[in-house]
Amino acid sequence: MASLRLRDLPALHRVLQHPEVQALLAEYPQALVHDALRAELEGLRRRLQAGEAVAAELADPSALAKSAREGLGWLSRPALRGVINATGVVVHTNLGRAPLARTAAQAAADAAARYVDLEFDLEEGRRGSRQDHLEPLLCRLTGAESALVVNNNAAAVFLVLATLARGREVVLSRGELVEIGGSFRIPDVMAESGALLREVGTTNRTHLRDYVEAVGPETAALLRVHPSNFRQIGFTARVNGDELAKAARAAGVLFLEDLGSGALLPVGDEPTVGSVLESGADLLTMSGDKLVGGPQAGIILGRRDLVERLRKAPLYRALRPDKMTVAALAETVRLYLRGEEMAVPVYAMLAAQPHALRRRAQALRRRLRGLGVDSALVPLYGRAGGGALPESPLPSYGVALAHDSPDDLHHRMRLGDPPVIGRIEEDRLVLDVRTVLAHQEDALARAVATAWAARPEEG
Ligand SMILES: *Cc1c(COP(=O)(O)O)cnc(C)c1O
């Protein structure tokens, strides 16, 4: 095999004449093709200068065209790749949280590609509000007096505190000074909003009197925060929402509740949004893409006069949802209202019964066996995720792949097409069928079989 010499490196203008490079130029903008080829040539030059032996073929224009094409791949690949979630974690933040209902995704796509009456009153022929597409639906579903939707729940909490409590005190239990997934920390959000944190109680126990004694002329609100992904056990005490609501009313301050996940219908022991509102919260905040199963959004529900102030706050403009979110969330809420909540994937996955999951896991196992993959049917525990129900594992079923290097297999599956994300449990790679969408079952089996067949020879 001939070695490349520095002086044999072709000049860019020579490479450009080659038919395969011409084909690249027909597909991609000229400047990007030139950049990609220059980068290839520069890479070879550096290797030669470092004294490395480089095969002469690598400097052939057709080889350069091939590597340049690979280098340009990012231009033709979508930014986000569809993956198969076989982790059993339903609301998986790293995997984009809620997969939308088919009709909700369609509504977002339709809104995206055309003009819509987002802020236009067709009847009157004048400006309308984007919130008018959501508020009536959300109020009807939850019993709330008024509703406002913003970009996400962090934005909702921030808007509420900045608008209603800036420069004033907000009373919060020390047991609820929580961090939710890395960057969202209640004390930090509160500091950013300009509200002054007044901690009460202790880490494990906070009583009604702790709140009551803390209320003074500087108090704007009592805040209750869903502890999300952590639970306290043992010698603990947390004050109920209805007691806090009563105390807040008696003291003439607001009672705010950050629900985090917020379940529209009963799911495990999560309080439903309706019941929280009934217990007397003046405003509550929650995510649109956790248990609700809709697009990323922050949903604020509660008193009309307060929602009106939020809507008029200058900050709202920076946090408002876009037309795709409005379309997808409205459609998701409509599905609940029509009693078609099983069309919302997150809801259906949470409601899936173990016996049905067992059948799906058995079918997957049979499919895999047909493709030459050994696996065993196994009972598993999935999780709701998104900070909901951390102590209520979801009894589920799946398959354990009988492979002696599960990490290698998992790695190959993640790099496959489509990528498959499972879970390593007791040194086995397991795939939980709960979070696999029905139409993905075939693709899942084939992707696993491909990764399995690439199994390196054992020595
Ligand atoms: C998830 C969560 C948030 C943040 O919501 P995002 O929609 O991710 O911005 C805030 N508060 C609680 C209690 C949460 O669980």
The ligand as an SDF file (V2000), in Angstrom:
LIG
                    3D

 15 15  0  0  0  0  0  0  0  0999 V2000
  -41.1870   19.9430   36.8710 C   0  0  0  0  0  0  0  0  0  0  0  0
  -41.4580   20.9510   37.9110 C   0  0  0  0  0  0  0  0  0  0  0  0
  -41.2300   22.3150   37.6620 C   0  0  0  0  0  0  0  0  0  0  0  0
  -40.6450   22.7960   36.3690 C   0  0  0  0  0  0  0  0  0  0  0  0
  -41.5470   22.5930   35.3240 O   0  0  0  0  0  0  0  0  0  0  0  0
  -41.0740   22.6920   33.7870 P   0  0  0  0  0  0  0  0  0  0  0  0
  -42.3240   22.4980   33.0210 O   0  0  0  0  0  0  0  0  0  0  0  0
  -40.0570   21.6400   33.6000 O   0  0  0  0  0  0  0  0  0  0  0  0
  -40.5060   24.0630   33.5950 O   0  0  0  0  0  0  0  0  0  0  0  0
  -41.5380   23.2020   38.6580 C   0  0  0  0  0  0  0  0  0  0  0  0
  -42.0320   22.7970   39.8390 N   0  0  0  0  0  0  0  0  0  0  0  0
  -42.2610   21.4960   40.1270 C   0  0  0  0  0  0  0  0  0  0  0  0
  -42.8130   21.1150   41.4570 C   0  0  0  0  0  0  0  0  0  0  0  0
  -41.9850   20.5270   39.1630 C   0  0  0  0  0  0  0  0  0  0  0  0
  -42.2050   19.2360   39.4160 O   0  0  0  0  0  0  0  0  0  0  0  0
  1  2  1  0
  2  3  1  0
  2 14  2  0
  3  4  1  0
  3 10  2  0
  4  5  1  0
  5  6  1  0
  6  7  2  0
  6  8  1  0
  6  9  1  0
 10 11  1  0
 11 12  2  0
 12 13  1  0
 12 14  1  0
 14 15  1  0
M  END
$$$$
